[in-house]
Amino acid sequence: MDSILFPDNVVTLSIDVGGSGIKGALLDARGEMISERVRIDTPYPCPPSRLVETLVEFSKNFAGFDRMSVGFPGLVRDGRIYLIPSLSRIELEGEYSPELAQMWHGHDLESHLATAFPVPVCLANDADVQGCAVIQGSGLEFVVTLGTGVGTALFWDGTLLPHFELGHAPFRKGESFEQQLGNAARKDVGKERWAGRVRKAIDTYDSFLHADHIYIGGGNARLLDDIELPTKVTVVSNAAGILGGIKIWDR
């Protein structure tokens, strides 16, 4: 994205697209929320055109913003979508649809949004956006988001590294981290067993990343209150998915 000069009092509409819900709020230049947080259900099925139409309608809840940031639940590179697990389903946590996946693969969503909105738009993976709001900017910092699926982000000395879908890496029993830790798995095995899996996942990730600090966010992070976590692990608020919408412009 080309460099754009914004006013000192720039207002950002930050939108967090999730598998189950779309959240948004206005942020001031310091990254503080200056509007109510609004949430709607993510529509299904949700091809690119329906998502953009939904976001246009959703944005009518807000006024007076100079730019937009959108956190998206999939692999985003140069504004294009290359992997979209949640929105490749006919219904929430439903069966995978090859037709929907093909519609999303390679789609230039950032340009699509830019034509639909009268303000500049920054699109990034939702875990990357959330990470921008919580990292300290020192050493290797790893962010994991637990929600419908599993998102990840990596930072080195505050710099956002290229996005890897580490939630889809092999984990245990022939399944990926997302298959073992996603919301469908949590409902299937119950909170206690699911939380134990999360604890094992943290150790597994750290065994090859050797992170200086790990942050756990997303809607299901709040369910980890009963397990003991390593001192280098911090559970963060799901609101970071919105608050990172200002930081992503700087990174």
C-alpha positions in Angstrom: 0.0 0.0 0.0 1.3 3.5 -0.9 2.1 5.8 1.9 -0.9 8.1 2.8 -0.7 11.3 4.8 -3.5 11.3 7.4 -4.4 14.2 9.8 -3.1 14.1 13.4 -6.6 13.4 14.7 -7.2 10.6 12.2 -10.2 8.4 13.0 -10.1 4.7 12.0 -13.0 2.3 11.6 -11.6 -1.0 12.8 -13.4 -4.1 11.8 -12.7 -7.6 13.0 -14.2 -10.3 10.8 -14.6 -13.6 12.6 -16.0 -17.0 11.7 -19.1 -16.4 13.9 -19.3 -12.6 14.2 -18.2 -9.2 12.7 -17.2 -6.6 15.3 -16.2 -3.0 14.8 -15.6 0.3 16.5 -14.1 3.8 15.8 -10.6 4.4 17.2 -8.9 7.8 17.7 -5.3 8.6 16.8 -4.1 7.0 20.0 -5.9 3.8 19.3 -8.6 4.3 21.9 -12.2 3.4 21.3 -14.4 6.4 20.7 -17.6 4.6 19.8 -19.6 1.7 21.0 -18.4 -1.7 19.9 -21.0 -3.1 17.4 -21.3 -6.8 16.6 -23.4 -8.7 14.0 -23.4 -12.4 13.0 -21.2 -13.4 10.1 -23.5 -14.3 7.2 -23.4 -17.8 5.6 -22.7 -18.7 3.0 -20.3 -15.8 2.5 -18.6 -15.4 -0.8 -16.5 -12.3 -1.3 -19.3 -10.2 -2.7 -21.6 -10.9 0.2 -18.9 -10.1 2.7 -18.2 -6.7 1.1 -21.9 -5.9 0.9 -22.2 -6.9 4.6 -19.3 -4.6 5.6 -20.7 -1.7 3.6 -24.0 -2.1 5.5 -22.2 -2.6 8.8 -20.2 0.6 8.3 -23.4 2.6 8.4 -23.3 2.2 12.2 -20.4 4.6 12.2 -19.7 8.1 10.9 -16.8 10.4 10.5 -13.9 8.0 9.9 -10.9 8.8 7.7 -9.8 5.2 7.0 -10.6 1.6 7.6 -8.8 -1.5 8.8 -10.1 -5.0 8.4 -8.9 -8.1 10.2 -9.7 -11.2 8.1 -9.7 -14.8 9.2 -7.4 -16.3 6.6 -4.1 -16.0 4.8 -3.7 -12.5 3.4 -0.8 -11.5 1.2 -0.7 -8.2 -0.7 -4.4 -7.8 -0.1 -5.3 -11.1 -1.7 -6.8 -14.1 0.0 -5.1 -17.5 -0.4 -6.6 -19.6 2.4 -10.0 -19.0 4.0 -11.0 -21.9 6.3 -14.1 -20.4 8.0 -15.8 -18.7 5.1 -15.2 -21.7 2.8 -18.2 -23.3 4.6 -21.9 -23.2 3.7 -22.7 -22.6 7.3 -20.8 -21.9 10.5 -18.7 -25.0 11.5 -20.4 -26.7 8.6 -19.0 -28.8 5.7 -16.1 -27.4 3.5 -17.3 -26.1 0.1 -14.8 -26.4 -2.7 -16.8 -23.9 -4.7 -16.7 -21.2 -2.0 -13.0 -21.9 -1.5 -12.3 -21.3 -5.2 -14.2 -18.1 -5.1 -12.0 -16.8 -2.3 -8.7 -18.1 -3.5 -6.6 -15.3 -5.0 -9.4 -12.8 -4.6 -8.1 -9.2 -4.3 -10.2 -8.3 -1.3 -8.3 -5.2 -0.4 -9.0 -3.7 -3.8 -12.6 -4.9 -3.7 -13.0 -3.1 -0.4 -11.2 0.0 -1.7 -13.8 0.3 -4.5 -16.7 -0.1 -2.1 -15.6 2.5 0.5 -14.7 6.2 0.0 -11.7 6.0 2.4 -8.4 4.1 2.3 -8.6 0.5 3.5 -5.9 -1.7 5.1 -6.6 -5.5 5.1 -4.6 -8.0 7.2 -5.0 -11.3 8.8 -7.0 -11.0 12.0 -4.3 -12.5 14.2 -1.8 -10.1 12.8 -4.1 -7.2 13.6 -4.7 -8.5 17.2 -1.0 -9.0 17.7 -0.3 -5.4 16.8 -2.3 -4.3 19.8 -0.7 -6.5 22.4 3.0 -7.0 21.7 5.7 -5.2 23.6 8.1 -4.8 20.7 11.0 -6.8 22.0 12.4 -10.1 20.7 10.4 -12.8 19.1 6.7 -12.5 20.1 4.1 -15.1 19.1 0.4 -14.5 19.1 -2.3 -17.3 19.0 -6.0 -16.5 18.6 -8.5 -19.1 19.7 -12.0 -18.8 18.2 -13.8 -20.5 15.4 -10.4 -21.6 14.3 -6.8 -20.9 15.3 -4.9 -17.9 14.1 -1.2 -17.1 14.6 1.1 -14.1 14.2 4.9 -13.5 14.6 6.8 -10.3 15.4 10.5 -9.6 15.7 11.4 -6.5 17.7 8.0 -5.1 16.9 8.1 -5.8 13.2 5.3 -7.9 11.8 6.8 -10.9 10.0 5.2 -12.5 6.9 2.1 -14.4 7.8 2.2 -18.1 8.3 -0.9 -20.2 8.9 0.6 -22.1 11.8 -2.8 -23.1 13.0 -2.9 -25.6 10.1 0.4 -27.3 11.0 0.3 -30.9 12.2 -0.3 -31.1 16.0 -1.4 -34.5 17.4 -3.4 -37.6 16.5 -3.1 -36.9 12.8 -4.9 -33.5 13.2 -3.8 -29.9 12.9 -3.8 -27.3 15.7 -7.0 -25.9 14.3 -8.8 -29.3 14.2 -7.8 -29.9 17.8 -8.3 -26.5 19.3 -11.1 -24.9 17.1 -14.5 -24.1 18.5 -16.0 -27.3 17.1 -13.4 -29.4 18.9 -14.0 -27.4 22.2 -17.7 -28.2 22.0 -17.0 -31.8 21.2 -14.5 -32.6 24.0 -15.6 -30.1 26.7 -13.8 -27.2 28.3 -11.4 -29.2 30.5 -10.0 -31.5 27.8 -9.8 -28.6 25.3 -7.9 -26.4 27.8 -5.4 -29.3 28.3 -4.9 -29.4 24.6 -4.2 -25.7 24.5 -1.6 -26.1 27.2 0.1 -28.9 25.1 -0.2 -26.7 22.0 1.7 -23.8 23.7 4.5 -26.2 24.6 4.6 -27.6 21.1 4.7 -24.2 19.4 7.4 -23.0 21.8 9.5 -26.1 21.2 10.3 -24.9 17.7 9.7 -21.2 17.9 11.6 -20.5 21.1 9.5 -17.3 21.6 10.4 -14.6 24.1 6.7 -14.1 24.8 3.5 -15.7 23.8 0.0 -14.0 23.8 -3.2 -16.0 23.7 -6.3 -14.1 22.4 -9.5 -14.6 20.6 -13.0 -15.3 21.9 -12.1 -18.6 23.6 -9.0 -17.3 25.4 -11.2 -16.4 28.4 -11.8 -20.1 29.0 -8.3 -20.7 30.1 -8.7 -19.4 33.6 -8.4 -22.9 35.2 -5.0 -24.0 33.7 -1.6 -22.9 34.8 0.3 -21.2 32.0 4.1 -20.6 31.6 5.3 -17.2 32.9 6.1 -16.2 29.3 2.4 -16.6 28.3 -0.2 -13.8 28.6 -3.9 -14.1 28.0 -5.2 -10.9 26.3 -8.6 -9.4 25.7 -10.5 -10.2 22.5 -11.0 -6.5 22.1 -7.4 -6.4 20.8 -8.9 -7.6 17.5 -10.4 -4.2 17.1 -7.8 -2.1 18.9 -5.0 -3.4 16.7 -6.8 -1.7 13.8 -4.8 1.5 14.4 -1.5 -0.3 15.0 -1.6 -2.2 11.7 -1.3 1.0 9.8 2.0 1.7 11.5 3.5 -1.8 10.9 
